[in-house]
């Protein structure tokens, strides 16, 4: 349980808390399992603090510094974390559903198995984060930076991924069903065995992406750049590839390529009837 003295100091306000931490650098604050639901902790200096199992639901943590803190199994449902410093923070198995993290720094954070469904992560920095098995259902990740992030087996169904940077990210076995990824960057992204059924990837950059065994059925790939992408054994049934930059050999390496939609020029090269 949380240290009651530490809890009282935190609730006394930012100035009191910072002064105490500055005077007692040898003391590690203990806020384990504390109830801070709805508290106003705007700008709080909580870097490196033990806060696993803490209840921060609906709390205000705008521009707070939680870098390196342990928030594993914490409840941050509906919390306000805009522009917060969450670099290398441990959020494993935490509940962040409906939280607002727009423009927050989550780079190198651990979010394994966490719940970010319906969360707002617009413009957030999430590069190199561990997001294996994370739930992003219907989350807003527009313009976020997820470069080199680990997203294997994550759930991004119905998520807003428009303009997102996913360069060199690992999305193997991820679920992107009906995700909105228009104009997203997938350069050298690993999408092996990913589910992209009915996803919207129009104008996305997929140069050298790995789509081995991916399900692209009814996926909108119009005007995408798929040059040098690996489409071996990918399912193209009903996929829309009109205007896409793709070679004949790539198309024919996939399954059900005859049932995809192409522009007239590519159809002719593929030997399909006009």
N, C-alpha and C positions, 0 to 999 in steps of 0.2 A: 504493500500500500504506500501511498504518497507520504512524504515527510510533511507533517502539518505546518511546521515552521516555514518550510520552503514554499508551501502553498499560500500561506498568509503573506509572505513577502512578495510573491508574484501578484497577488490580488491587491497589494498596496499601491501598485502603479509602476509604470516603466522606470521612473527615476529611482525609486526605492530599490527595485529589483536590480537595476544596472549597478548602482552604488554597492549593493551587497555583493554582487558577483565580482566586482573590481577589487573589493577589499578582502574577499575570500576565494582567491583563484584555486586554492587547493581543495575546496569542497565541491563535490559533484552533486548538483541539484537532483533530487529524487521526486519525480512527479508521477510515478508509476500508478496507474489505475485511478488517477485523480478525476474528479467530476468538474470539468470546466465548461460544461455545456452552456452555450449562449454567452460566454464571457467575452468582454472586449479586450483583446490582447494585441491590438494594433501596434505594429513596430516592436513587438517583444523580442528580447535577445535570449533565445532558447537553444542556441547552437550546442550540440553535443549532449543535450539533456536526456535523461532516461524518462520516457513518456509512454512506454508500451502499455497497452490496454487503457489509455486515457480516453475520457469522453470529451471530445471537442466539437460535438455536433452543434451546428449553427453558430459556432464561435467566430469572432472576427479576428483574423490573423493577417490583415492586409500589411504588406511589407515587413512581416515578421521574419526573423532569422532563425530557422530551424535546421540549418545545415548540420549534417552529421548526427542529428538527434535520432533516438530510437522510438519510433511511433508504430512499431509492429503491433498488429491486432487492435489498433486504435480506432475509435469511432469519430470520423470527421464528416459525417453526413451533413450536407448543406453548409459546410464551413466556407468562410470567405478568405481565400488565400491569394488574392491578387498581388502580383509582383513580389511574392514571398521568396526568400532564399531557402530552397529545399534541396540544395546540392548535397549529394551523397547521403541523403536522409533514408532511414530504413522504414518503409511503409508496407512491409510484407504482410499480406493478409489483412490490410487495413480497409475500413469502409470509407470511401471518399465519394460515394454516390451523390450526385447532385451538387458536389462542391464546385466552387468557382476558383480556378487556378490560372486565369488568364495572365499571360506574360510572367508567370512564375518560372524560377530556375529549378528544374528537376533533373539536371544533368547528373549522371552517375548515381541517381537514386535507385533504391531497391524497392520495386513495386510488385514483386512476385505474388501472384494470386490475389492481388488487391482488387477492390470493386470501385471502378471509376465510371460506372454506367450513368449516363445523363450529366456527366461532369462537363464543365466549360474549361477547356485547356487552350483556348484560342491564343496563338502566338507564344505558347510556352516553349521553353528550352528544355528538351527531354533527351538530348543526345547522349549516347552511351549508357542509357538507363537500362536496368534489368526489368523487363515487363513480361516475363514468361508467364503465360496463363492468366494475364490480367484481363479484367472485364471492362471493355470500352463501349459496350452497347449504347448506341444513340448518343455518344459523347461528341462534343464539338472540339475538334483538333485542328481547325482551320489555321493554316499558316504556321503550324507548330514545327519545331525542329526535332525530328526523331532520327537524325543521322546516326548510323551504327548502333541503334538500339536493338535489344534482344526482345523480340515480340513473338517468339515461337509459341504456338497454341493459344495465342491471345484471341479474344472475341471482339472484333471491330464491326460487327454487323450493324447496319444503319448508321454508322458513325460518319461525321463530316470530316473528310480528309482532304478537302480542297486546298490545293497549293502547299500541301505538307511536304517537308523534306524527309524522305525515307531512304536516302542514299546509303547503300551498304548495310541496311538494316536486315535483321533476320526475321522474316514473317513466315517461316516454314510451318505448315499445318495450321496457320491462322485462319480465322473465319471473318471474311470481308463481305458476307452476303449483303447485297444492296447498299454497300458503302458508297459514299459520294467522294470520289477521289479525282475529280476533274482537275487537270493541270498539276497533279502531284508528281513528285520526283522519285522515281524508283530505280535510279542508276545503280547497277550491280546489286540490286536488292534480291534477297533470297526468298522466293515465293513458292518453293517446292511444296507440293501437296496442299497448297492454300486453297480455300474455297472463295472464289470470286464470282459466284453465281449472281447474275443480275446486278453486279457492281457497275458503277458509272466511272469509267476511266478516260473519258474523252479528253484528247490533247495531253494525256499523261506522258511522261518521259520514262520509257522502260528499256533504254539502251543497255544491253548486256545483262538484263535481269534474268534470274533463273526461275522459269515457270514450269519446271519439270513436274509432270503429273498433276499440275494445277487444274482445278475445275473452273473453266472460263465460259461455261454454258450461259447463253443469253447475256453475256457481259458486253457493255458498250466500250469498244476499243477504237472508236472512230477517231481518226487524226492523231493516233498515238505514234510514238517513235519506238518501234520494236526491233530496231536493227541490232543484230548479233544477240538477241535474246534467245534463251533456250526454251523452246516450246515442245520438247520431246514428250510425247504421250499426254500432253495437255488436252483437255476436253474442250473443243471449239464449237460444240453443237449450239446453233442459234446465236453465236457471238457476232457482233457487228464490227467489221474491220474496214469499213469504207474510209478511204483516205489514209489508212495506216501505212507507215513506212515499214515494210516487211518483205522478206525475200520468199520466193516460191519454195525453196528447200525448207525454210522454217515452218511454213504452213503445212507442208506435207509430212513433217515430222510429228505433227499432232494427230490426235484422234478426232474423228467426226468433222474433219476440216471441210468436207464436201457440203456440210449442212450450215456453214457459216455464211454471213453476208459480206460481199466484196464489191468494190467498184468494177466497172466493165473492163478496165485495163487489166486488173489483177485476175479477174475471172478468166479472161482470155489466156493469160500466161499459165493459169492452173489447168487449162483444158476443160473448163466448165462451160456449159451452154449459156449463151447470153440471156 
